[in-house]
Amino acid sequence: MGFELEQPLYLLLIIPALLLVVLFIRTKVQLTKRERNVIVSFRVIIVLLIVTALSFPNLVFTTKNVHTVFVLDRSDSIDSMNSEMTTFIREAVAAKDVDDSFAIVSVGRDATIERMIGTQSSFSSDWSQVNTDFTNLEAGIQVASSLLAREGSGRIVVLSDGNETLGDALQQASFVKVQGITVDVVPFYKEQIKDVSFQEFVVPRQMYKGEQASLSLSVYSTEETESTIRISLNNETIVQDSVQLKQGINSLRFKYPISDSGMLRFRAEVLTDGDSIPQNNQLSAMTVVTGTPSVLLVEGNGKKANALYDALLTTGIEINRITPDFLPTELNGYLQYEAIIFSNVSAMRMAEKQMELIEKAVRDFGVGFIMTGGHESFALGGYKDTPIERILPVDMEIKSEEELPSLGLIFVIDRSGSMMGLRLELAKEAAARSVELLRSGDTVGVIAFDDRTWQIVETEKMTNSRDVAEKILGITAGGGTDIYPGLAEAYAQLAPLELQRKHIIMLTDGQSPESGDYQALIEGGREADNITLSTVAVGDGADHYLLELLAEYGTGRFYSVYDETTIPSILSRETMLTTRTYIEDEPFFPNVSSMTEWVAHFTSGVPQLNAYIATTPKGRATNVLTSAKDDPVLSRWQYGLGKTVAWTSDVEGVWSGQWAAWENWASLWNDVVTWTFPADVQDPFEVSQKREGTTSVLTFTTEENQSRPLAATIVNETGQVIDSNIRMTAPGEYEVSFDGDEGMHYVQLTDLQQSPVFQTGITVAYPEEYRMKPTNESFLEALSSVGGGSTLDHAADAFRPLVERPISRQPIAHLLILFAFLLFFLEVALRRFGVPKLSGIFSKSKISSGRSEAIPKIKRQVKNRKNVDKEDTIKSEASPKELDHTSRTKTAVDTQNSSKESTESSVDTQETMKRLLAAKKRGRR
């Protein structure tokens, strides 16, 4: 048996504790010496007990019990052997002694405790969910050692194929060996399976337009088989070929002429019947093609911007014309262009995610953006509070509040059970956002319906938009769908109000029974009370025909929605169309407001404009052309690394009049578009890439011996910004590290002034876990050797006796605390009742002793009495002279004895007084 302290530093508390005891001794001067000695002794013992308890003392016993932790590799490389591993553990547990204990830890990307350490033999094989795309044996050994920490020694048994892809298990094994923990291994061998995988996909990092791209592939196959190789460029298939693969490594090469410029992404796939591991069947590569700049022209409203297209063609710029339905859904789809132009495109034609990707392309990678006007653009297009509004140099809100019509607006929202989830949440968010566009004093109401009507917000003048928004966000789903009662209630509430504009926006995703005369209700409200109605049909389940008909009756707009994320833009657009008059249709000649390089086009005057959409310029924007009302017509600014332009008239000739026929039309748009192009100032960096576990490390090297600090921005193909670290490793050499999943990533290097220095794209390949590798016996042997263990052939060996006997610890802190409390109460009793009461036993012994001494004294008194009688007899016979001498002698002796008794009486009296005073003081306390 031994003794140990888990926190020995707490013993230093003895010093201040003893100082307090000394202070106590100095202050308690009224105590007798005996009381002080007893109480101080108690105080010192109590302090020592408490400080020792704070140090967590343990009694240490050695034991013959074996403590084993099984580390179970559940990664994808060996997942087919999980049942065999479980069987091994059950066989080992069945052979252990009753008092032997064990635990189980699962390992993938991280480690998870499946069973805490204990002696019970039963356990469940319903393992926890772990990320299986990596093998992190280091984490498993670390967690296992923490379970054995209190035992002082034990055994870790690693069940794995030894293909570690994350961490350093050998180093961790050396650490636990120092703690008295050994590491055994059990190799497992996966069954032979059919697998075809990409090992490498190489594309030149930089090329020129018109060059033949050399696409090199390395394919590994476990057997001879036929496969199909498919290669796509920006999601368009350019190669699809059947190839005969031999067992082992196969090298393939394809050629493809590059006709596009910009940042291009290649993706290669291999398709094989009976392939067992699909995760290793594709790789991507990126190249930057130098050539003619290209522009993405997005045309909405079914009309082509031919005047703009023809003007750009004369400049030699490559133009890709698409409708909003074909907008890219990945970041790379925008990075291949120098600029993006929206010509009369409605926000309802795209998802919020696509707008966010455009914002990232502009802000983080310098892609230019231009928006032109029309009935579906700017505020009329529903761009209020969207990522597109953020990047533009103008705000959708008009700056003047003069002569705005009085307004009454009611939202009628379907809250039936089919709206539950994201659909209803987006509808509530859209309505709440639309309320914030209204002015204080506007009349607003919110009615929800299922198979009955619910008044969410009373129809009255709004004083606090936040309160209204909170009520809207509290709507919950439930019930059936009956449109008519809710719609009729909205008409009934708006009809008596004296307002210039009255509008209803109704949103539903279901079909409704014919419970009323819709036509009479809606047309009657329009003719009698000037109430208009717009409807929004959400999803396939909505009655699109009925809702379109209702919008026609109400002379409003009908929206057919299949992407729920467009609901906020729709309701925002409806609200702004109702509250404002955005189209300024008085013909005018624009004013040249700023001296920019574009002014040269206006020296001989400008044509007349027929109309434009009213907007408000942002603070740092430059207004090149303005209207007679000082509204921006042509405005520009820089947003992040990108440049954006707003042209608030159209480019189709309806609003712009004779501008398309103006002699400077083509040259003006050439300057506008090329001004938005990203600056081509890339430094000549060489890029190398490696992967360390989950971390990708990029090294950028330039021949220039520069030492300027740089910043790095990394964005994945979905537009998500990835956290990264950049450091200068040498002059002209920078290292960027980040944790990124498989796929494309775009890297932008900028200086401290946020000017672009270099940009490129890199690919993160699939994890090493999915490369076909045999069981790594050499690694497992090294692991057991470093960990002081061995390779197990039999399951029972997992509980063989340990070289270092484990120990068990018995905490005694609670016992010390208990004893300290007992002594404390005893010390309180001593101070309360006094030490003499406890020493009474000694007084009794004195009384007993006195009684034993009294007997000889009585005998002496009897003897003395006899002597007195004898003396009296002698006196009677003596002469008078003798009697006188005897009398004087006796008187002297009596006087001496009397003086002695008086002194003893005085001493006794003083002792008694001291005791009485001490008792009185204790009584006061």
Secondary structure, DSSP 8 states (H G I E B T S, - for coil): -EEEES-GGGGGGHHHHHHHHHHHHHH-TTS-HHHHHHHHHHHHHHHHHHHHHHT-EEEEEE----EEEEEEE-SGGGGGGHHHHHHHHHHHHHTS-TT-EEEEEEESSSEEEEEEEES-------------SS--HHHHHHHHHHHTGGGS-EEEEEEE-----SS-HHHHHHHHHHTTEEEEEEE--------EEEEEEE--SEEETT-EEEEEEEEEESS-EEEEEEEEETTEEEEEEEEEE-SEEEEEEEEEE----EEEEEEEEEE-TT-S-GGGSEEEEEEEEESS-EEEEEE-TT---HHHHHHHHTTT-EEEEE-GGG--SSTHHHHT-SEEEEES--GGGS-HHHHHHHHHHHHHH--EEEEE-STTSGGGGT-TTSHHHHHSSEESS-S--TT---EEEEEEEE-SGGGTTHHHHHHHHHHHHHHTTS-TT-EEEEEEESSSEEEEEEEEE-S-HHHHHHHHHT----S---HHHHHHHHHHHHTT---SEEEEEEEESS-----S-HHHHHHHHHHHH-EEEEEEEESTTS-HHHHHHHHHHTT--EEEESSGGGHHHHHHHHHHHHH---EE-S-B--EE-S--GGGGGGTT----B--EE--EE-TT-EEEEE-TTS-EEEEEEEETTEEEEEE-S-SSSTTTGGGGGSTTHHHHHHHHHHHTS--------EEEEEEETTEEEEEEE-SS------EEEEEETTS-EE-EEEEEEETTEEEEEEE--SEEEEEEEE-TT--EEEEEEEEE---GGGS-----HHHHHHHHHHTEEEE-SSGGGGGS--SS--EEEEE-HHHHHHHHHHHHHHHHHHHHH-HHHHTHHHHHHHHHHHHHHHHHHHHHHHHHHHHHHHHHHHHHHS-HHHHHHHHHHHHHHHHHHHHHHHHHHHHHHHHHHHHHHHHHHHHH-
